[in-house]
Amino acid sequence: MEDEGDERGLSLALWTVCAVIIPVLITLWCSVRRSRRRSLARDGKHCWQDSDLFGKPTYCSVCELHILRGAYCLCCGLCADEPCLKEAGRRFQCKEVMGKSGVGQSHHWVRGNLPLCSQCMVCGQQCGSQPKLCDSRCIWCQRTIHDDCMEGPLKTENCDLGEFRNLIVPSYYLWAVKQLKRSKSVDYMKLISSMGGNWTPLIVLANTRSGNNMGEVLASEFKGLLNPLQVFDLSKTSPYKALQLCTLLPANSAKVLVCGGDGTVGWVLDAVDEMKIKGQENCIPQVAVLPLGTGNDLANTLGWGSGYAGDVPLEQILRNVMEADSVGLDRWKVQVTNKGYSLRKPKVLSMNNYFSVGPDALMALNFHTHREKTPSLFSSRLVNKAVYFFYGTKDCLIQECKDLDKKVDLELDGEKISLPNLEGIVVLNIGYWGGGCRLWEGMGDEPYPLSRHDDGLLEVVGVYGSFHCAQIQVKLANPVRLGQAHTVRLILKSSRMPMQVDGEPWAQGPCTVTITHKTHALMLYHVGEQTDDDEPSSDSDQDPVNRDLEM
């Protein structure tokens, strides 16, 4: 009996070891296979992306057979199954990011796997509708053409880069600039004039950790629509380094599209300020936002919406960027000086949206603390808002920030303000707060002027607690308007309170917080997007000409 028990125990141990080791071996095998694919991508100049199941009928560009899984190039859209991958990299050239001549941009035709509802540029009929590898698409101008309509001249003629020519940096331009730096043999002014007066090249900065990793998908799709050298992954390249591309472009011509939350936008604007400090004022770009975070109050203020969920085609996003108007955005310096003698330097932060002390900062701090512990649980915008709701409800019962008026002194432009019995103070630079609420205007039953984000003024309001914040967000109450000022000073006399700047929270002991104007940023305002019952966000909104994991 003992021998039989030992055999059963040994058998169970063997099965347990197999159950653990076999999945590990399979994972290692898949990793090796993918690393080999990546080396093929470098050798063949394609940027391959594995796909376990294609979302539409797909045909291999080499053997021309229908495939369910395989790989596709993020830059040129070439598709191939695994056995043909190496041959595809050898036979077909990817999108040429830097041409070898400054003559012009030629069409680059890729056969088959066309977008749905494509139309032939010659006859106007539908392309790519047959169940086989057929017809072609130019990966620069995005035009499509039937095999039967393809004539000799079309294969060699210059491409005008299509609808988004004013946003694309052509490969021949980069080659010419490179030659200019080497031998001075290129006439730079003639090169610039050849690009046209409306040329405003776009640089895409995508935070691939924002918006449930949607940033990674957007980066790959933008590489297909633009020159891949214009698209940067901020998890691999710092904003300052990416923005050095602006130094190769005409002065004050570049635009930047930030794909991320408000924290990512602030990171990019800090890099822009660094460019100013280093004497690159003529290279400063205008900044647009594709919001991927949870709050996105800055994007909302600038008309880009409260959050991108993939419902708008990227082609429409690029059209919106081309049509957007330039506006100014005040940026502020927040200096936190600890009370009493301290060897620590004052904490200095940049503010674009708002500073707050009280219940909303407490909710942000609780959210941030738990997200740092288990980031995988906070990948959904809906889940994030539900967690915020939970902490707000909890604070309604506990009231951790009560009697704030006894703990702080508030000065607006040097004048001390008498405070009612508050639990929180919010200092606003933009119109929206708390994920889409217009805090300063409130219910609109009092004649308060609309807030602006370019007038050098801050709006200061108070709240009675978490329940009052919730009432304000559903338009059942107004905030306590404390005033407007060019400089705000808040003195925390005792206790320890939660604070936040643009969604970055921390717990702070006795200190002095001083908020002063820092600089202006050039932003792009999209007039076609309105929120909050389609109310304008500010006077400048009515006349628009006038790091990290985000929340």
Disulfide bonds with the S-S distance in Angstrom:
none
